[in-house]
Every structure is written in C-alpha cells, then in structure tokens.
Amino acid sequence: MNAPSVSDLPLRWPAAGETRAPYRLYTDEAIYAQEQERIFRGPVWSFLGLNAELPRVGDFKATFVGDTPVVLTRDGDGALHCWVNRCAHRGALVCRELRGNVGANGTHTCVYHQWAYDPAGNLVGVPFRKGLGGKGGYPADFELAGHGLQKLRVDTIAEMIFGSFDQAAPPLREYLGNEHCGNIERVFERPIRVLGHARQYFNGNWKLYAENSRDSYHGGLLHLFYPTFGIYRQGQRGWVHLSKNKLHQLLQVCKPAEDQSIEHYQQASSRKAQADAQLEAPELLRWVPELGGEISLTIQSVFPNVVVQQISNTLAVRQIQTKGITATELVWTFYGFADDAPELTAHRLKQHNLVGPAGYISMEDGEAVEICQQGIAGSLDETSVIECGGSSVESMEVMGVDENGVRGFWTGYRKLMGL
C-alpha cells in the first residue's frame, strides 16, 4: 500500500514556530477552504468599502469577503447594510452590477425568478406567491420574513466600513485596537472624495501579499526606486507597531533629513541604487506636508483584507480579494480630501504613478508574489525561513531590518486556524 502524500496528512506546524511557514499553506485547497470558514467567515472584521463610495440613499456596492460575494447598501434612512449576494430561492446572484443606486424605496431583484429584497436584505416580494388561477404558488405558511438574505454585522471607523459574519466577534474598535483606530482617523481626518479605482491581479496566494505588506525591510531592496530617490531607506526615522492581537501592523516612516546620505544603505545592500539618478519630472516626488505631522509614509496592514496607504501625498486603501488558492485580486481605491485645492488634487493624481498596478513600486510587489508562488510548487514539505530580527513578534521603535510583522501575521493566523 502506498504511503499517503504530504497533502493527505494533517498540517503540523514546525517546532520553530512563527520563524517557519509551511509552503503547503499556499497550495492546499483544504487549507484554503478552512480559511474561508475560520477567517473570512469567522470572528474577524473585513473591509467592505468607504462611506464616500455610497454617498446617497439607495446606493450600493458589490464586493467580496474572501470568496463570498456580498453587497454593501445604504437604505432610505441612510443606514448601512451588508448581505450575501446569493438569492434565498435558488442561490443566484441578486446584484450583478458593481455599483449603482436603487432609489430611496427601491429593491434589489434577482433576475432569475424575481425575488425582491429591500436594501437591508429583507425579502419583500415573490411573484406568484399565491399561484395563478387557484393553482401553484407557495404553501400557506410561507413567510417572507423567513427567507431574507444572510446579513453581516456592519460598523465603521471614520470613512472605513467593515463587516463581520460572526455575531461573537469582538466590537470593531476592540478588534483593531486604539492605535490602529487612531491612524485610520488620522488619514481620514475630514470628508474625502474618491479619485479613482484600480485592480491588480496576482497569480499567487493571498497570504503572500499579506506577508509582503508586513515585510518592513523589502521596500529598500525590491523597490530600488525607494532608496534611489530617498522615499524610504533603512535607517530612516520610523517605527513598526503590531496590535495586541498581532493581526495588524502599522509601519510609519518620517521624511528623511535633507542631509541623509545614501551611503549607509549602499554599504548594507547587495543591490545598488544609482546615487546620481534624476527624474525628468522631479515634481513627482514633492511631498506636501499634511495630516498634522512629519510622517511621509504609512503602510497599515489590517487583517485579513485591507492595507491603508499614505505614500507621500497618495492616499488609498487596498482591498485583498481571494480568488482561489493561487489567485488574488487587489482593489485600490484612491482618494483625496473634499476640500483639497485643485493643485493638490492634480498632484495626488500624478503621484499615483508611484503606486497602483503599473506603478514604480506596486508592480514589483505583484511580481514578488508570483515568483514566490511559482518557486514553492512541488515543495509542500518545506518551509520559508522568517528569522530576520530573530523570533520576536513585538513592536519596534526603529525602522530596522526585521520580520516581526510577518511573524506576527502567522501568530494571529495560527490562532484563528487552530494550527
């Protein structure tokens, strides 16, 4: 009798703990299914959208929590709701548009058999409920109230809207922690205006991108544009803070000093920046101080599915959508403030060339995810090595060279997955 393959055996986490991550985590369909149940439909809060994306009563936005299609709505009283985009009748998508408006008293109607729901997800209409000509129809005890759509809990921090499937999940502010709530309120300090959207596809597992956004030292190595033009170099003043539950990370970097030399970076890095490089349009790098401080770069990774970004004067949220075990979609929403001067809005739009699917920076993150997914093929019994900075999962008050945030991700992940 043949011995069972690695994929048939229960996953056992290596004794080295969070300094090792089994490659099987990125390729095993059973693990992916457990993640959908225990994480995305479990006791967490997932990002759904921004208040500014639903400014009017009757507005709606279709999106995903993990691989579950959901719809975010605003009802006639202005209240927010979220429900699973799956008709209670035969399971068809109720909403097939990405976004739109049904009016103050409108309904969301399934095209298949015309079951109609109000913005809160309550069933309000069923054709031929009593049959036709005394024939057919639904049983006498059929009640509309018993056939509504599956609803999520909804809560907000500043402009950001989150949802949870789990009624036992902790309150949103408790889940995020004071510091993470504080940064969200900082980058959404006043009313915003959405400037645009972009979508980026990776042929790689969602956790590879989650690790990437928490990896505080690849920025000056993979993204040579960063150190070359002084946006981010190891040794700049900054910090990496992990939440108490280790699920979330806040990386912030201050504007480099005018006399900061590139030499310190060059001595430590095997990939050399071009010290005398110049841009044809140097205004791309101009930083207009805002948000009440000297922080010029913020990457806030909120488990499980959003990154909040401030890179110079670009402001954005990046929503992670799982598209199977080896595919991920990243949805970018760029914004500015409603009272921005036209010149600042134009500057933000120009700086979006730094980020987004074809940006100087983000395109390289997508490539990193893909080459990792390609490289681990056939290596289910091996692991990554996450030892930079030791084994700590604690916050750091310097912008050092460490993987504390990546190890913190796996600490929270293992707890939720029971591994």
HELIX and SHEET records of a PDB file:
HELIX    1   1 VAL A    6  ASP A    8  5                                   3    
HELIX    2   2 GLY A   17  THR A   19  5                                   3    
HELIX    3   3 TYR A   23  TYR A   26  5                                   4    
HELIX    4   4 GLU A   29  GLU A   35  1                                   7    
HELIX    5   5 GLN A   36  PHE A   40  3                                   5    
HELIX    6   6 ASN A   51  GLU A   53  5                                   3    
HELIX    7   7 LEU A  144  HIS A  147  5                                   4    
HELIX    8   8 LEU A  172  LEU A  176  1                                   5    
HELIX    9   9 ASN A  178  VAL A  187  1                                  10    
HELIX   10  10 TRP A  206  ARG A  214  1                                   9    
HELIX   11  11 GLY A  219  LEU A  222  1                                   4    
HELIX   12  12 PHE A  225  THR A  228  1                                   4    
HELIX   13  13 GLU A  263  ALA A  268  1                                   6    
HELIX   14  14 PRO A  282  LEU A  285  5                                   4    
HELIX   15  15 PRO A  342  GLN A  351  1                                  10    
HELIX   16  16 HIS A  352  LEU A  354  5                                   3    
HELIX   17  17 SER A  362  GLY A  375  1                                  14    
HELIX   18  18 ASN A  404  MET A  417  1                                  14    
SHEET    1   A 2 ARG A  20  PRO A  22  0                                        
SHEET    2   A 2 THR A 383  VAL A 385 -1                                        
SHEET    1   B 3 SER A  46  LEU A  50  0                                        
SHEET    2   B 3 MET A 160  SER A 164 -1                                        
SHEET    3   B 3 ARG A 153  ILE A 157 -1                                        
SHEET    1   C 4 LEU A  80  VAL A  84  0                                        
SHEET    2   C 4 THR A  68  ARG A  74 -1                                        
SHEET    3   C 4 ASP A  59  VAL A  65 -1                                        
SHEET    4   C 4 ARG A  99  ASN A 101 -1                                        
SHEET    1   D 3 HIS A 108  THR A 109  0                                        
SHEET    2   D 3 ALA A 116  TYR A 117 -1                                        
SHEET    3   D 3 LEU A 123  GLY A 125 -1                                        
SHEET    1   E 7 ILE A 192  PHE A 202  0                                        
SHEET    2   E 7 THR A 328  PHE A 337 -1                                        
SHEET    3   E 7 THR A 314  THR A 322 -1                                        
SHEET    4   E 7 VAL A 306  ILE A 311 -1                                        
SHEET    5   E 7 ILE A 295  VAL A 302 -1                                        
SHEET    6   E 7 GLN A 249  CYS A 254 -1                                        
SHEET    7   E 7 GLY A 238  LEU A 242 -1                                        
END                                                                             
